Amino acid sequence: MRLVLLFVLAFLPVIRSSLALQNPFQESFENDFSIESIPNSFLPNWYGNEVRSTSSRIFQSSSLGIGESKCLAIQPISTFDGEVIVRLIPSDYLDPKVQFWAKSIKNGLGTRAAQVFISWAENLEGNFENRVQVGNENEFFNEDQEFKKFTFEVPENLQGKTEVYLKFEIEYGEGSGSCSRFLMDDFFFGDVVEDITPPRVSMVRGYDSNQIEIAFSEPIDPVFSQIQLNYKLDQNEPLEAKLEEDSLVYLTFEEELQIGESYELEVRQIPDMEGNFLMDTTLTFEFSDPTNIQWKELVINEIMPAPKAENDLPNVEYIELFHAGEYPLRLGGMTLANSRNEAVLPEYWLAPGDFLILTSENSGNEMEVYGNVLGPDSWPTLLNSGDQISIKNDQGELVDQIDYSTATWGGSEWSGGGYSLELENPFLQCDQSDSLLPSIDPSRGTPGKINSVFDETPDLEAPQLIQYEFGETGNLILTFSESLQEVGLNDSFQFSPFLGIDSVWLIRNQISFSFQEGFPENELVKLSISDLLDCSGNSIATTEVEIIRPSEAKIGEVMINEVLFNPKSGSPKFVELVNATDKYLGIKNWNLANWDDLGEVNQVRGLSESSLILPPKGYLAITTDASREKMDYPKSIDGDFHEIASLPSYPISGGTVVLMQGASIAETFTYSEDLHHPLLQDTKGVSLERVSLDSSADWIPNWHSASESEGFATPGRKNSQVIQNELVGNIIQISPEAFDPEGSNGQTFTTISYELDQAGWIGSFRIYDLAGRMVSSLSENDLLATRGLYTWTGTDQNGKLVRSGYYVLLVELFNLEGEKISIKKTIVVAQRL
């Protein structure tokens, strides 16, 4: 093989032409352009008819020049032909020539080539003559080309002049659709000497997972450039070396290359078209795969679903992409989709920090004035009422996704006004559907430039766990204070005892879990959370939380326990519920209501749309203002409260509290002022408390005024007036046996509880003084249940307070079988216990 190579070398023709330059006038376009147009210069000795700071008309490209350098760019459109004029001094040289490198790049999907002409004049505003075309009419077709060198001589009549002007005209060519973009770099004017300069490697970059692209500074020999032996990457020869477009070589390797790893590339024995051999070159570069586009490297930054004809922007839909990553990306093969259709993007390189406007192929011409435009073959028409837009890489992996609805605009004025929706910060690593805002730009959109709502104010707060709940299928749902990243999601949670996780998924600020064997019910499980990141990269502090999956509460397990229907002035009412079981109960779908005038359920108020749990034997005060309740009743500062927007109407004059499980009535309590202690002079701010959970809420003796010693109400905690009804085999039990009806400590009434062996007993409960006079009759020949209670407030039949002293409770029981039981118990009415 070595002999063959030497033979080829021996017969390689040596063609000498112009390259080496002596004291030339040169311009590489690296210095920043002044935004000035004729007659002012944008660079020393350079003039343009419309110079801009954006990617339109005449502008400075930041990375599309030779070797990804800066260069001069001109974008002709239907309403604009570019003119660039340079001042030259032929008298400084013996035989001066003009040389420059130029190419076209693809702009939209049109078929128009930029038509480039040069002409000469002796002054800036003079009559330009000797007009000739650069190349042919298709020289700068609408495609991505490589730079070519062009050489022109100074007309004879202008040689030796002390000042001449060379004009470049870049015109909107024939064809259909958009026109190509013209780029110029490394302009030269001066004496030309023999070309003895070898080619050089101007760029190396990744092209695919196992491919790299090598750009040379000039066209190279098509034979030598495709010999694999001439290349080594970390001492490995490629499987294939392929030359494209005269100066681009693509190397393919057997193994995939590692992203972020440094590689050493050796290139040798590559001549240019004039026989100058490249010096053996070794260079090091960091590999990146431009097709390996990961989540949020490419961002849906702005969308225009509902344009309007009368606005400043064109009446076309568009989606703006922003490159938020670090390395150039190849978009060919990516898919753009909405809820109904999808389209495949054509080949396109996008540099970091650049914008790209996606629109329909037919609308590309209208949008090209705003920047880089790309039109897929088929456009997924966006829905005005709401849609989901996504982009996926060529492997089908999600790169970004945005959801919007009419509510996203924040009002009909915006949603129907032809405003685009913009992101505040495209660098955040989360689903940002909730961050979309209508554009505030006067044009009602900002295609191809920084969003009008852009805000990069740093977020320094770490995410926090807000709540947990269980879905209808038993999956655990954690809600956090802000949206989260998916990074490390599967490694951020530890359950104790261990639970086999079937799947984990993230939707903005909620993480859901499904379990292989379900989450155990009414069993304490500890969850440790760590290393979760919010959109800005703030990590959650290690969080420990105890999780209980409650049983769904059944009728009879949750009861009405306390009601405040006549609150203090300016304060809210409340209804307290109690869990009568030893289980954790979920009451998410429970409601409070009242009766209407026809005795039908009315004013239903849901307790919660999310998880709401009552612990075993726990209490929960339902109110509209928990803070005010705690101020009014400071002993309940640590009580359990739950706020809802409004309670059903519970009039001071009396009404009915209806507790519902879904649409089913669980319990009712009909209240009135008459249920309060007869000795209370003012009931404002005094609640009614349930005495026993074993007795019905409809049983009037089962309700009493809350104790003064407990502040006249006990929201969110154990009632001040409560008995446990544990009779331990006794038929009759009195609790307490001594009480003070006016006392400031302890109960202001006594409870007489009974427990019988069977139903069907008839009973009378009477109170006598020591002289044998009946003071009060609690019941006369009532049909008794197996368990029940009566209360005595220390008042006589007329509601007056009895004297302190001893009293006798006489209970007389009989049944239909003729059995009789008579029981006497002593009660002490005391003063100031």
C-alpha positions, 0 to 999 in steps of 0.5 A: 500500500505504501508504494501505491501511495507514493506512485499517486503522489508522484503523478499528482498535478501541481496547480498553482494559483492565488493565495499568498498575499502581501500587505493586503487589505483584509476583513475577517468581520470579527469586530462588532458591527455598528448599526449604521447604514449608508452613508455611514459605515458599519465597519471602517471602509464598509457600508450597507443599505440596511444594517441590523442587530437582528438576524435580518437584512445585513447583519453580523453572524456570530458563528457561521463563518469559516471555522465557526467564526463571525462573518457578514450575512445578508438575507434578501427577501421579496421587499429587500435586496442587500447592497454592501460597498467597500472602499479600496485603494488600488494605488497601493498595489502593483496588480491588485485582486479581490478575493473572498470566501462565500456560501449560502445557507438554507433559509426556510423551504423556498427554492430561490437562490440569492443572486450576487453581483459586483460592480465598481465606482470611483465614489460612494454615491457614484455610477457603478459599472462593470457589473458581473455576477459572482458564479452563476444564477444557482451558485448560491442556491437555498441550501447549506453549502461550504465556503468557496473562494472567489477572485476578481480583478480590478477593471483596467480603468480603475487600476492605480486609482487612489480610491475606488468602491466595490459594490456587492448586490445580493438580490432576491432570486427567481423561484418560489418561497424563501430565498437563501442567506448569503454569507461572506468571510475573509475578504482580501484585496491586494497583490496576489502571489503563488498559492503554496498554502496547504489546507488546514483543519478548521473544525471538528465536531460530533455528527452522530453517536459514532460519527464526527465531521471534519471541516477543512479550510478549502476544497480538498482532494476527493481521493486522498480525503476518503482513505481511512488510513489518513485518519485516527481517533485515539489510534482507531481507524474509522470504518468509513471516510466520506467527502461531502461538499468539497471540504467536509469529511465524515468519519464513521466508527464501529463503536459509539463515542462517549459524550463529554470525553476528549478524543485525539484526532490525527489527520495526515496526507490530505492535499488541497486541489492545488497539490498542497499537502496538509501538515500532519495534524493532531488535535484534541476535541470534546465529543458531543452528539448533536442528535442526542438531544436531551430533556430541555436542551431545546425549549418550546419558548413561544407559541402563537396559536391564534394570530390575528390579521390586523396585528403587526405580526404576520397572520400565521401560527408559529412555534419558537424554539430556543437552544438552551444547551451547550453544544450545537444540535442537529434537528433533522428527524425530530418530531413536532406534535400537538394533540392531533398531528405530528411532523418531522423536522428537516435537517438543520443545525442550531447553535447554542443560544439561538432561536428557531421559528417553526411555521408552516411551509407556506408561511415561511416567507412571511416569518423569515424577516424575524430570524431563522425559519424552518418549515416541516412538510406538514404543519400540526395546526394549533388549537385556539381553545387549548392544546399540548405541543411536544418535541421529541428527538429522533429516538422518540424521547421527549425533549419538551412539552407545553400545555395551554388552554384559553385560561392560560392567557388570563382573559378573553381580551388576551386569548382573542387578541392575537397574543403569543404565549411566552416563557419567562425563563427557558433555562428552567428544567421543568414542565413550564406550562404553568409559567406561560404568559401572554406577550407584552410586546407591542407587536403581541409576540417576539418571534426570533428574539428574547421574550418580552416577559423574560425574567431570570430572577434567581429562585433560591428557595428549595421545594417543600412537601405540602401534602400527601393523598391517595388517588382513587386507584390507591396510588400515593400522590405527593404535592410539593410547593413548586414544580420539580425536575425528573433528575434522580426521581427514582432514587429520592424516596425510601419507605420504611417498612419497605414497599415495592414500587411499581412505577413513579411519575411526575406531573409538574409539582406532583409525584405519584407512586403505584405499588406492587402490592398496594399501600397498606391501609391504616398502617404507619409508613415512614417516607424519607425524601432527599435530593429532589431538585426544583426547576432552578436546581435547588435541592429539597432538605431531607424530609421525613414524613409519616404516611397513613393510608386511611380507611374510607369513612363509613356512616356511623364512624364520623359524627357531629360533635360540637356546633357553634351557631351563635358566634361572638360578634364578627367571628365565624361559626363552626361544626366539629366532627369526631372520629368514633373509631380507632382507625384513620378515616378519609373524609375527602368526599364528605359534606355539610348541609342544612334543610330547606323549608320543605325538609330537603337537603340544601346548601351542600358544602364539600369538605375538601377536594383533596385528602382530608384525614381524621385520626383515631378518636380525633376531632376536626372543627370545620370553619371559615376562619381557623385563625379567628377561632383560635383567637376566640378560644385560645385553649384550642390553639393546638386544636385541629381545624379545617377551613372551607370557603363557606358553611351552610346557613345555620341561623341563630334562631335554630336549624339543622346540621346535616352531615353527609357521606357523598349524597347519603345522609350520615347524621343530623342534629336539630339545634336551638337556643333551648338546648343551652343550659337554662342558667346561661344569661348570654349564649353568644359565643357558647357552643353546644357539645355532644355528651355521648357518641353512644347516644343519637345526635337527635336525642336532646339530652345528649347536647349541653352548653360547653363549660365556662372553664374551657372557654365556652367552646372546645373546637378541634379538641375533646369536649368539656361535656363528655361521658364515656358510657362505660357502665361496667355492668351497672344498670344506672350510673351518675357522672358526676355524683356532685356538681355545681350548676353555676360553678366555674370548674367542672360540669354544670350538669350531671349525666344519668346513664343506663344500660339494660339487658334487653330492649322493651323496658319502660322507665321513669326518671325523677329527682326528689329532695330529702323531704320526698318532694319531686323536684324534676321529672326527667322522663315519664314512662319512656320506652327505653333503648338498651343504652341511653342517658338523661341529664339534669342541670340542677333546676326544678320543673319551672327552670329555677335553680334548686338549693344546694344539698342532697337529692335522690334519683328514683328510677322505676322500670317495668316491662310487659312481662310484669318485671319491675325494678326500682333504683335509688341514687344520691346526687349532690348539688353543690356550690362553687366546687 
